Amino acid sequence: MSLSQALLMLTEILTSEAFWFWTMIVVQSALIVFFVEHGSPIGAGFSILTLLGGIGFFPSQWDSIGLASLRENGLWSWLGTNIWMLLAGLALYVLIGLGWGMLRWWMFVRHLREDYEQHKAKWLMPSSLDHSAAALRSRADYSSLPGERARLIQWAEVCAKAAIHGGGSLSSDLKPAWKDYVQNGYRH
């Protein structure tokens, strides 16, 4: 194959309506996924509209995606003929969306659980327990309420005792201090 034949073939591919149609489909689909994953419903909606509008510019390609009768019969006749197919497609879309939503929720909750377990393991290290005990003592020194002061001192002692024993496990004595640590956004 000579260079001129290769260039001629490349020119035919690039000027072919099918190439540009499928390029538009792939690019717009990637943009929709990108915008959805990054939480931009406006971008995703605009991409869907431009995809639908773009399909209208390639009527010769409608046969390849099952819209040949739309060109021949018109929109309203096509909708009347294909109403059950459209409803089945909508139902399938909803079912897939529900499955995808549950999967994404499961992944989100799993990530939260892993993050929680990492923070807990880090907090249960002896050095972190010593730091928490010092922070709780400091908070107790500045507390004006006697009940809160006694509670903070008790938690500080429990954290210090757990640090001496090597930490590593969340005992029932440590749970209130851990809960306080979590509620304050892991900031000790």
C-alpha positions as CSV (number, residue, x, y, z in Angstrom):
1,M,0.0,0.0,0.0
2,S,1.4,3.3,-1.0
3,L,1.3,6.5,1.0
4,S,-1.2,8.0,-1.4
5,Q,-3.5,5.0,-1.0
6,A,-3.2,5.2,2.8
7,L,-4.0,8.9,2.8
8,L,-7.0,8.3,0.5
9,M,-8.3,5.6,2.9
10,L,-7.7,7.9,5.9
11,T,-9.6,10.8,4.1
12,E,-12.5,8.5,3.3
13,I,-12.7,7.4,7.0
14,L,-12.5,10.9,8.3
15,T,-15.1,12.3,5.9
16,S,-17.4,9.4,6.4
17,E,-20.6,10.3,8.3
18,A,-20.5,7.1,10.3
19,F,-17.0,7.9,11.8
20,W,-18.1,11.3,13.0
21,F,-21.5,9.9,14.3
22,W,-19.8,7.3,16.4
23,T,-17.1,9.7,17.6
24,M,-19.9,12.0,18.8
25,I,-21.6,9.1,20.6
26,V,-18.5,8.0,22.4
27,V,-17.3,11.5,23.3
28,Q,-20.8,12.6,24.6
29,S,-21.2,9.4,26.5
30,A,-17.9,9.9,28.2
31,L,-18.8,13.5,29.0
32,I,-22.1,12.3,30.6
33,V,-20.3,9.8,32.7
34,F,-17.7,12.4,33.7
35,F,-20.3,15.0,34.8
36,V,-22.3,12.4,36.7
37,E,-19.3,11.1,38.5
38,H,-18.2,14.6,39.5
39,G,-21.6,15.7,40.7
40,S,-22.5,18.1,37.9
41,P,-26.1,17.5,36.9
42,I,-26.1,20.7,34.7
43,G,-23.1,19.5,32.7
44,A,-24.6,16.0,32.4
45,G,-28.0,17.4,31.3
46,F,-26.3,19.6,28.7
47,S,-24.3,16.7,27.4
48,I,-27.5,14.6,27.0
49,L,-29.2,17.4,25.1
50,T,-26.2,17.9,22.8
51,L,-26.1,14.1,22.2
52,L,-29.8,14.1,21.3
53,G,-29.3,17.2,19.1
54,G,-26.2,15.7,17.5
55,I,-28.1,12.5,16.5
56,G,-30.4,14.7,14.6
57,F,-27.5,15.9,12.4
58,F,-26.8,12.3,11.1
59,P,-30.1,11.0,9.6
60,S,-28.3,8.5,7.4
61,Q,-27.0,6.8,10.6
62,W,-30.4,6.4,12.2
63,D,-30.8,3.0,10.7
64,S,-27.8,1.7,12.7
65,I,-29.4,2.7,16.0
66,G,-32.9,1.6,15.1
67,L,-34.5,4.9,14.1
68,A,-35.0,4.2,10.4
69,S,-38.8,4.4,10.6
70,L,-38.5,7.8,12.3
71,R,-37.2,9.3,9.1
72,E,-39.8,7.6,7.0
73,N,-43.0,8.0,9.2
74,G,-42.3,11.1,11.2
75,L,-42.0,11.6,15.0
76,W,-45.6,11.2,16.1
77,S,-46.2,8.1,14.0
78,W,-43.0,6.6,15.2
79,L,-43.8,7.3,18.9
80,G,-47.3,5.7,18.5
81,T,-45.8,2.6,16.9
82,N,-42.9,2.2,19.3
83,I,-44.6,3.2,22.6
84,W,-44.1,-0.2,24.2
85,M,-40.5,-0.3,23.2
86,L,-40.0,3.2,24.7
87,L,-41.8,2.2,28.0
88,A,-39.7,-1.0,28.2
89,G,-36.6,1.1,27.6
90,L,-37.7,3.5,30.4
91,A,-38.4,0.6,32.8
92,L,-35.0,-0.9,32.0
93,Y,-33.3,2.5,32.6
94,V,-35.0,2.8,36.0
95,L,-34.0,-0.8,37.0
96,I,-30.4,-0.2,35.9
97,G,-30.4,3.2,37.7
98,L,-31.7,1.5,40.9
99,G,-29.0,-1.1,40.7
100,W,-26.4,1.5,40.0
101,G,-27.6,3.7,42.9
102,M,-27.5,0.8,45.3
103,L,-24.0,-0.2,44.2
104,R,-22.8,3.4,44.6
105,W,-24.4,3.7,48.0
106,W,-22.7,0.4,49.1
107,M,-19.4,1.7,47.8
108,F,-19.9,5.0,49.7
109,V,-20.8,3.3,52.9
110,R,-17.9,0.9,52.6
111,H,-15.5,3.8,52.1
112,L,-16.9,5.5,55.2
113,R,-16.4,2.2,57.2
114,E,-12.8,1.8,56.0
115,D,-12.1,5.5,56.9
116,Y,-13.7,4.9,60.3
117,E,-11.6,1.8,61.0
118,Q,-8.4,3.5,59.9
119,H,-9.1,6.4,62.3
120,K,-9.9,4.0,65.1
121,A,-6.8,1.9,64.6
122,K,-4.7,5.1,64.5
123,W,-6.4,6.5,67.6
124,L,-5.8,3.2,69.5
125,M,-2.0,3.4,69.0
126,P,-0.3,4.1,72.4
127,S,1.1,7.5,71.2
128,S,-2.3,8.6,70.0
129,L,-3.9,7.5,73.3
130,D,-1.3,9.5,75.2
131,H,-2.0,12.5,73.0
132,S,-5.8,12.1,73.6
133,A,-5.2,11.8,77.4
134,A,-3.3,15.0,77.4
135,A,-5.9,16.8,75.2
136,L,-8.7,15.6,77.5
137,R,-6.8,16.8,80.6
138,S,-6.3,20.2,78.9
139,R,-10.0,20.4,78.1
140,A,-10.9,19.4,81.7
141,D,-8.7,22.2,83.0
142,Y,-10.6,24.8,81.0
143,S,-14.1,23.3,81.7
144,S,-16.3,25.4,83.9
145,L,-18.8,22.6,84.5
146,P,-17.9,20.2,87.3
147,G,-19.7,17.2,85.8
148,E,-18.0,17.7,82.4
149,R,-14.6,18.2,84.1
150,A,-15.0,14.9,86.0
151,R,-16.0,13.1,82.8
152,L,-13.1,14.4,80.9
153,I,-10.6,13.5,83.6
154,Q,-12.0,10.0,83.8
155,W,-11.7,9.6,80.0
156,A,-8.1,10.9,80.2
157,E,-7.2,8.3,82.8
158,V,-8.8,5.5,80.8
159,C,-6.8,6.7,77.7
160,A,-3.6,6.9,79.6
161,K,-4.1,3.4,81.1
162,A,-4.9,1.9,77.7
163,A,-1.7,3.5,76.3
164,I,0.3,1.9,79.0
165,H,-1.2,-1.5,78.2
166,G,-0.4,-1.0,74.5
167,G,-3.7,0.1,73.1
168,G,-4.9,-1.7,70.0
169,S,-8.5,-2.6,71.2
170,L,-11.5,-0.5,72.0
171,S,-12.6,-1.5,75.4
172,S,-15.9,-0.5,76.9
173,D,-14.1,2.0,79.1
174,L,-12.6,3.6,76.0
175,K,-15.8,3.8,74.0
176,P,-17.1,7.1,75.5
177,A,-13.7,8.8,74.8
178,W,-13.6,7.4,71.3
179,K,-17.2,8.6,70.7
180,D,-16.2,12.1,71.9
181,Y,-13.2,11.9,69.6
182,V,-15.3,10.9,66.6
183,Q,-18.0,13.6,67.3
184,N,-15.3,16.3,67.4
185,G,-14.3,15.3,63.8
186,Y,-11.1,13.4,64.6
187,R,-9.4,16.7,65.7
188,H,-7.6,15.7,68.9
